[in-house]
Amino acid sequence: MGARLNWLAVESADTSELLTRLGLAARGIASEESGAPLACAEFPGGWLVLVSTDMGLDLDRMSASASAESLVLACEIEEHVMVSRLRGFRGGAQVWSITHDPDVDPHGASVEGEPPPFADLRATLAAEQAKDADGEVDYMFDLPVRLGQRLCGYAHDEIMPVVWTILEPARRKQEAAPPPRLPEVFGSEILPRLAASGWTLASQNPAIRGRRAWDVVRVANGRLEALAFRFRENGADLQFETSFVMLDGPTPGGKVVRAGETRPVRPAPAAGAGGSLWRRIADRFRTEPAEPSALTPAPTDPLAELVLRVQEDLAAVEAFLSSGERSPRLQINRDVD
């Protein structure tokens, strides 16, 4: 059916103060805005972006409140009817808007006020529309979307290297949610072990696009490899899954050789599997002994259990990428090496 969402971007916002003013409270984190009905993230350039994946933001009220001292962008996207609108607010009031509605103008956009310059965007999209002889693609739908992206950095159809904060409406006498622990654990337990195997954060490589905040890449044996992490922590709800890809060359334009993802539900290992390559690699990722004694209690902290599982998942991925050894922990989508 396509995306149906709205978002708000506030320039140079104090995140805590703005959320309080808007009646919102932080509850957890996620790798993508789609990980929660309502989420926010701080973008490079000083923009705070709030996104509702079910059109749950009251844009008129929130924009008026948030724009008292800042520039505010408010966007609505309805892909199932190909309607998009971007508005700018200052001093508590709307000062400009750009709207694409195919029922009003199939290949154009209506403009009110004086938005930032966008003639180049419009010309590019119009040229693409002219080349589409069948008229099956509505290119001008992207005009408000791409202008919003140019201004604040956010676009609903691109992955960005930011961590999203899960939001909920603030309730009276609501206890503050404890800060998420997953970021600290990732930085202290998982990332150092990845770095020891040659992985670096994809966000530090300008040639790598479309990666999340914690995704990592490396070049091994002349081939680019990438790990993409989907994660979520919202109270007791803990998720962390990994997808992986190997290309046939050292640059992002290479052909996919191996690809897959970790399985959310994993069967018990077969007898004798303890000596496999991925089990041996797992020893490098463990923070607990591989076979604790009967006197050692099993971890009761769900986050500790998650970390142990992730470490073994990553060991299985390492073994597959380096030697092709398959593990029941992995869903293999491509292996043509």
N, C-alpha and C positions, 0 to 999 in steps of 0.2 A: 504493500500500500504506500510505501514511501514515508519519509520523516514527517512528523508533525510535532513541532516544538517552538518554544520562544526563548529568547535569551536577552540578558541585560548586561551591558558593559559600562563600568564606571571608571573614569580616568583619575589616577592619583588618589585612590581611595584607601582609607584606613580600614582594613578588612574587619576587624573586631567591632569598631564603632559603627560601620555601615550595616553589618548584619544585625546588630542590636537595634539600630534605627528602623530596619525593615522588618523586625519581628522574627528573625531567623536564628537558629542555633546550630553550631557544628556538631555532628554526631559520629563521623568516621571518615575514611578515605577510600578512594577507588582509582583505578588506573584510567578510567574513561568516564565521561559524564553520563553515559548510558548505564553505568553501574548503580544509579539511583534516580528516583523521580525528580530530585532537585539537588544540584551540586554547584560548587563554585571553584574557581582556580585563579591564581595570580599569574598573569601573563607578562612576558618581557615587555618593557616599555611602560610599566606601571599601571596596567589595566587589571581590574578585577572583573571577571566574567561569571555571571550566574546563568545557569541553563536549567530549564525544565523540559524533560522529554515528553511531557503530556500537556503542554501549554498551560502549566500551572502558575506561571508568574502573572500577577496583576500589573501589567506594564505601565498603564497610565498612572496608577497610584505610586508605584515604586519609582518610576522615572521622575515624577514630580518631586518626590522626597529626596532622591539621591542627587538630583541635579541642582540643588540649591547652591552648591559651591563647586561643582565639577561638570564637565561635559559627560553626558550619558547617551549611550546608543541603545536603542530598543529594537529588536528584530523579531519578526514572526515568519515562520516557514511552514507551508502546507503543501507538501509535494504531491499529495493525491489529487489536488486541484491546481497545482502549479502556481500558487499565489505566494508571493514573498514581499515583505515590506521592511524597510529600515527607516528609523526615525532618530533624529537628534534632539536632545533636550538641554537647555541651559536656563539657569535662574528659575527652575521650577516649572518651565513651560516648554512645549514643543516649538522648535525653531525651523525644522525642515523635515521632509520625508521623501522617500523614493519608493514607489509601489509598482510591482508588476502583477497585473491581473489579466489573464488571457481573455476573459469575458469582456473586458473593457478595451484592451489593446493587445491583440495576439502577439505582436512582435515589438512591443515598446514598453515604456514605463512612464507613469505620471509622476511629476515632481512638484513639490510645494516648498516655498522658501528657497534658501540658498545653501544647499549641501556642499561639502568639500568637492573639489574637482573630480569628475569621473568620466570625462569625455573619452579618454583612451579606453577605459573598460567597456563603455557602450559601443565604441567603434569595433573593438575586437570581437565582442559577442555578436554584433550585427553582421560582421564578415563571416563568422562561423554559421550564422543562421542562413545567410545567402547561399552558402555552399551545400546546405542540406536541402536537396531537391525535393525530397518527400515531405519535408516539414514535420518529421516525426519527433524531433527534439526541440524543446522550448529553451533555447539558449539564453534569452533575455531574463528568464527566471533567476539566473545567476547574478544579475546586476546588483541588487541589494546585498546578496550574500558576499560577493567579492569586495564590494566597497566596505562592508563591515569588517571583513578580514584585513583589508588594507589599513584600516584605522586602528583596530584593537588587537589584531593577530588571531582572532578566533574564527573558525568556520566549522560548521557541524559535520562536514563530510571529509575532514582531515584530522589525522591523529597528531597530537602535539605533545612535546616532552614536558608535561606538567602533571602534578598530582592533584586530583580533584578531591575536594572536601564535601562529604555528604551532608546535606542540610535538612533540617526539619523546622516547621513552625515552632517558635519558642512558646513554652507554656508557663503560666504563672507558677512560681516556686519550683521550677524545674531545676534539678541538680545538673551542674555542668558535667558533660561527658568527659571521662578521663581521656587524655591525649592518646592517639593511636600508638601502639608499640611497634607495629610492623616496620615503619621507616627506620627506626634505630636498629632493629634486628637485621634488616636488609643491609644496612651500612656496616654493621659490625660482624655479622656472621656469614652472610652469603656473598656480598660483593668482594671482600678480600680474597676468598677462595676462588672466585671467578677470575679476579685479577692475577692470581698466581698461575692460572692456566692461559693467560694472554688475552682475556676479555677486557674491553674498555667500554665505558658508557657511550651509547650511540649518539647521545645528545652532544657529546664533545667533538663529534666528527661532522663538519659542515657538509660533507658529501652524502651523508645518510639522512634521508627524509622519511617522514611518516612513522616515527618511532615514539614509544611512550617514555615516560620519565626514567624508568629503570632499565630499559632495554639495553642489551650489550652486543658488541660486534667484535670480531677479530679476523685476521687473515692467517690461515693455517695451510701450509703446503700450497701456497699460491691461490687459495680459494677463500672468498669472503663467506663467513658464517655469522649468523645473527640469531639471538635469542630474544623473543618478545614475551613479556610478562603481563598477564592480566591478574590484577589483585584487588581485594576488597577487604576492609576491616570496619565492621560496624557493630561494636559491642562484641557479642559472642560469635557473630557471623564472620568467619575467617576463610578467605579463598586466595589461592595463589596457583595459577596454572601457567605452563610454559609452552610456547610453540617455537619451532626451530626451522632453520633453512640453511642450506649450503648451496652456493653458486659455483659455476665452473671457472670463475676467474676472480681476480682481486677487487673488482669494482661492482657497484650496485646494478649495473646493466647486464650482468651475467645471466646465464641460463640456470634454472633450478635443477640441481642434481639430487639432493636429498631434502625432505621436508616432512614435518609431522608435528605432533603435539603430545603432551602428557595426558594420560587417561585420568579422568576424575575418579573412577572406580577401578581398582586394580585387584586382580586375582592374586592368591598366595603364590610365591615363587615355587617352581618345580623342585623336586628333590635333587640335590647335587648342584643347584644353581649358585651356591655360595661362592664357588671359585671362579665365576664368570668375570670377564673384563670389567663390566660395569660395577660389579660388587667390589672389585679391587680399587677402582677409581673412587668409589663411594667413601673409602677409608680417608681420602684426602679432604672430604667435605664434612665428615662427621665431627660433632662436638662431644658426642657420647661414645663410649666403647661400642664396637660393632656387636658384641655379644655380652651384655651386662650379666653379672653374676646373679644368682637367685636372691642374694641379699640386697641387690640394688633395686629400689622401687622404680617402676615405670613412670615416665613423665606424666604429670597430671595437668600441667599447664597446656591448654590447647595451642598456644602459640609455639611452645617448645616442640610439641608433637608435629605441628605444621612445618617447622624448620627442619626437623629430621626427615620428614617426608620429602620436602623440597630438595634437600641435599642429595637424597638417593635418586630422585627424579633427574637432577642435573648430572649425576654420575652416569645414569643410563643414557642420557642425551649425549654426553661426551663420548661414551663408548660407541654409540651408533655413528656419530659424525666422524670419528677417527678411524673406525675399523669396519663399520657396517653391522656390528653385532646388535641384534634385536633383543628387546626386553619386553615382557608383558606389561611393563609400565607405560609403554609408548604406543601411540596410534601413528603408524607410518603412512603418510599420504603420497610420498614419492621417493623412489630409490632406483635411479637409473645408472648409478656409477658401476 
